[in-house]
Amino acid sequence: MSTAQAAPVKAAVEVSAVEVLATLAVKGRAPKTGYVRSEFGQRWADVDRNGCDTRNDILKRDLAEVIYKEKTRNCVVLSGILADRYSGETINFVRGNITSMEVQIDHVVALSNSWQTGAFNLTLAQRTALANDPMNLFAVKGRLNAQKRDGDAATWLPPLKKFRCAYVAQQIAVKVKYSLWVTPPEKDAMTRILNTCPKQVLPEK
């Protein structure tokens, strides 16, 4: 399997999620041997070199009415309002040792899942990019992120059913971008979801 990173898929040409899913390799889950978080680089690295870590970049993108910590060049998010994709709830985010846990950053394709479906073949730089790629990150309700853990589409889906098609399409976009495969149960689950929305396209980012 090539370790070269594939070019991102653009939704502007309306690439069908169903069609792209059909192109992904289907294999069993590889062993988790060797998986540790450090294999995906520094946690919340500033990969785009904009002066802000990835966590704050995603909070800025996904929250409304954002208030920043002073003298951080609008980088450190102190508070904001999240319209949660996974539950449909509106959640008030307030930065703090305990309150920050109410909103967490989810890896749409969990890092453990990615490791066992091909990321072990990637370079450290490619895995760091995967762990910090906005395409693979959503700010979400903390309890749901904790509930999901390293689940794939066969074991966990957002409780908000109307978001499941977009969620699965997001996972497929990440898988194809980083040359990852799907397991048979994972593909079956994705297919089942996409059968309810055959016109679902892949996200641009």
C-alpha positions in Angstrom: 0.0 0.0 0.0 1.3 3.4 -0.9 2.0 5.8 1.9 1.6 8.8 -0.3 -1.2 11.1 0.8 -4.0 11.3 -1.7 -5.3 14.7 -2.9 -8.4 15.9 -1.0 -11.7 15.3 -2.7 -13.6 18.5 -3.6 -17.4 18.6 -3.0 -17.6 21.3 -5.6 -17.7 18.6 -8.3 -20.3 16.8 -6.2 -18.5 13.6 -5.7 -21.0 11.0 -4.5 -20.2 9.5 -1.1 -21.6 6.1 -2.3 -19.4 6.1 -5.3 -16.3 6.9 -3.3 -17.1 4.3 -0.7 -17.1 1.7 -3.4 -13.5 2.6 -4.3 -12.1 2.1 -0.7 -10.3 -1.1 0.0 -12.1 -3.5 2.3 -9.9 -5.4 4.8 -10.0 -6.7 8.3 -8.9 -4.5 11.2 -5.2 -4.5 11.7 -3.7 -5.1 15.1 -3.6 -2.2 17.5 0.0 -3.1 18.3 2.2 0.0 18.4 -0.6 2.5 18.6 0.0 5.3 21.0 -1.2 8.9 20.7 2.4 10.2 20.2 2.4 8.3 16.8 0.2 11.1 15.6 2.5 13.9 16.7 2.2 16.6 19.3 -1.4 16.9 20.6 -3.2 19.8 19.0 -0.1 21.0 17.1 -0.1 24.3 15.1 0.2 22.5 11.8 -1.0 25.5 9.7 1.5 27.8 11.5 -1.2 30.5 12.2 -0.1 30.9 15.8 -3.0 29.0 17.3 -3.2 25.3 18.2 -5.6 23.1 16.4 -8.1 22.8 19.3 -8.6 26.6 19.3 -8.8 26.7 15.5 -11.7 24.2 15.6 -13.4 26.0 18.5 -13.2 29.3 16.5 -14.6 27.6 13.4 -17.5 25.7 15.1 -18.6 28.1 17.9 -20.8 31.2 17.5 -20.5 34.4 19.6 -16.9 33.6 20.4 -15.0 35.6 23.1 -11.2 35.4 23.2 -8.7 35.7 25.9 -7.1 39.0 25.9 -3.6 39.4 24.4 -3.8 36.1 22.5 -4.4 37.6 19.1 -7.9 36.2 18.9 -6.5 32.7 19.5 -7.5 31.3 22.9 -11.3 30.8 23.0 -12.8 31.7 26.4 -16.5 31.1 25.6 -18.9 30.6 22.8 -22.1 28.8 21.7 -22.0 25.4 20.0 -24.8 24.1 17.8 -23.9 20.5 18.3 -23.9 18.4 15.1 -24.2 15.1 16.9 -27.2 15.8 19.2 -28.8 18.9 17.8 -28.4 20.6 21.2 -27.2 24.1 21.9 -24.3 24.1 24.3 -22.6 27.0 26.1 -18.8 26.6 26.1 -16.8 28.2 28.9 -13.1 27.6 29.1 -12.0 26.0 32.4 -10.5 22.8 33.9 -14.0 21.2 34.2 -16.2 23.3 32.0 -14.1 22.8 28.9 -15.1 19.1 28.9 -18.6 20.1 28.0 -17.3 20.7 24.4 -14.6 18.4 23.1 -12.9 18.0 19.7 -13.9 14.7 18.1 -11.7 13.0 15.5 -14.4 11.9 13.0 -12.3 9.0 12.0 -10.9 8.1 15.4 -7.1 7.9 15.6 -7.2 4.3 16.9 -9.5 3.4 14.0 -7.3 5.1 11.5 -4.2 3.2 12.9 -5.9 -0.1 12.5 -7.1 0.7 9.0 -3.9 1.9 7.4 -2.4 4.9 9.3 0.3 2.7 10.7 1.7 2.7 7.2 1.8 6.5 7.1 4.8 8.7 8.0 4.7 10.6 11.3 4.2 13.8 9.3 1.2 12.3 7.5 -0.3 11.0 10.8 0.2 14.5 12.4 -1.7 16.0 9.5 -4.5 13.5 9.9 -4.8 14.2 13.7 -5.0 17.9 13.1 -6.9 18.0 9.8 -10.0 20.2 10.1 -11.8 17.7 7.8 -11.4 15.1 10.5 -12.4 17.4 13.4 -15.7 18.6 14.9 -16.4 20.4 18.1 -19.1 18.3 19.7 -20.9 17.6 23.0 -18.2 16.2 25.3 -20.3 13.3 26.6 -20.9 12.0 23.0 -17.3 12.2 22.2 -16.5 10.2 25.3 -19.3 7.7 24.3 -17.9 7.3 20.8 -14.3 6.6 21.9 -12.6 4.9 19.0 -15.8 3.6 17.4 -16.3 3.4 13.7 -19.6 3.6 11.8 -20.4 0.0 12.7 -20.3 0.7 16.4 -21.2 4.3 16.9 -23.3 6.9 15.0 -24.5 10.4 16.1 -27.8 10.2 17.9 -29.1 13.0 15.6 -30.3 10.8 12.8 -30.5 13.6 10.2 -26.8 14.2 10.5 -25.7 10.6 10.0 -25.4 10.9 6.2 -23.1 13.9 6.4 -21.2 12.2 9.2 -20.5 9.0 7.2 -19.6 11.1 4.2 -17.1 13.0 6.3 -15.5 9.7 7.4 -15.3 8.5 3.8 -13.6 11.8 2.8 -11.0 11.4 5.5 -10.4 7.7 4.6 -9.8 8.4 0.9 -7.6 11.5 1.7 -5.3 9.4 3.8 -5.5 6.1 1.9 -7.2 4.3 4.7 -9.4 1.2 4.3 -12.8 0.2 5.8 -13.6 -3.0 7.5 -16.5 -5.2 6.2 -18.9 -4.2 9.1 -17.9 -0.5 8.8 -18.6 -0.6 5.0 -21.9 -2.3 5.6 -22.9 0.3 8.2 -21.9 3.2 5.9 -23.8 1.7 3.0 -26.9 1.3 5.1 -26.8 4.9 6.1 -26.1 6.2 2.6 -28.9 4.1 1.1 -31.2 6.6 2.9 -29.5 9.5 1.2 -28.0 8.3 -2.2 -27.3 11.9 -3.3 -25.1 12.7 -0.4 -21.8 14.2 -1.6 -18.4 14.4 0.1 -17.5 17.5 2.0 -14.9 19.9 0.7 -13.4 20.3 4.2 
